[in-house]
Amino acid sequence: MKKNIAVITGGYSNESVISYKSAENVFNNIDSEKYNCYIIDINKNGWYYTNENNLQKEVNKNDFSIEINNENIKFDLGFICIHGTPGEDGKIQGYLDCLQIPYTSSSHINSAIMCNKHYTNIIASQNGIRVAKSLKLYKNENLIDSKENIISKLKIPLFIKPNNGGSSIGTNKVTHVDEIIKSLEVSFEEDNEVLVEEFIDGREFTVGVFKLKGEVIVFPITEIVSQNTFFNFEAKYEGKSSEITPAFIDKNVSDKLVDASKKIYKTYNCKGVVRIDYIYNTEEEPFMLEINAIPGESIYSVIPKQVLAMGWTLKEFYSMLIEEFL
């Protein structure tokens, strides 16, 4: 009997537009001969399944089920494609845990930690993983005081970004002190907490990692060459960057990135597929920028490109990923 897979998409943040694209690509590449696949849209208006007549039907939140032709459909697995809250921060995972439904990501606790850039950096520093020097600020603080705090503790250039968010939404690079307050305001529009990090000069790489039958596997490495000042939303999703997969790097660089990625995956007890972003600095050491616990899966995203560079089809990969959790 085929297993029922819920491809969970949408979300409550501005990243929902990317979530829908990821879910569409996943849905189109899940093996329909093995699995019954349904897209479940979780948004601020409710939780819905769209039937074959393009009519929205509400999801029963009591047991995470839907009704089709008077038949109650319960799910064997949640394939989470929500970037941002409530998918990347562990909330949906906690809900599915309560219902004892497996899902294709790290646990609710680990997801919440990785979504919080400040906590991620603390754990990294305690485990010998290099990260940029940083400072966390709160929305209720006076912006002038925050600016002075930044100037006294960090060196410009800086990155100012929401502490709990992704897709580089609300993120700015600051090259002059006069830009600090405006950049803080932009980031605080997305989150009540903001992380300010010192800029690290170097090449930018991103590495997909997942576990298959107990073995941590690292995908071919991608180098990011942005046309903008950094790999922001426009560069990621609107063609303002070059993503070179596999990257043109020597074995020494590759080995350091692979070793760092395996260590990070194990340190944060990751499950499923994650994507780790790095700056490989001028001293030839990788600095972790962040861990993407629910990386993009759209046709434009890095992970599908790395899967193909691995020599797999997306259908093969998604089957492997699903079987890891069923």
Secondary structure, 3 states (H helix, E strand, C coil): CCEEEEEEEECCCCCHHHHHHHHHHHHHHCCCCCEEEEEEEEECCEEEEECCCCCEEECECCCCEEEECCEEEECCEEEECCCCCCCCCCHHHHHHHHCCCCECCCCHHHHHHHHEHHHHHHHHHHCCCCCCCEEEEECCCCHHHHHHHHHHHCCCCEEEEECECCCCCCCEEECCHHHHHHHHHHHHCCCCEEEEEECCCEEEEEEEEEEECCEEEECCCEEEEECCCCCCHHHHHCCCEEEECCCCCCHHHHHHHHHHHHHHHHHCCCCCCEEEEEEEECCCCEEEEEEECCCCCCCCCHHHHHHHHCCCCHHHHHHHHHHCCC
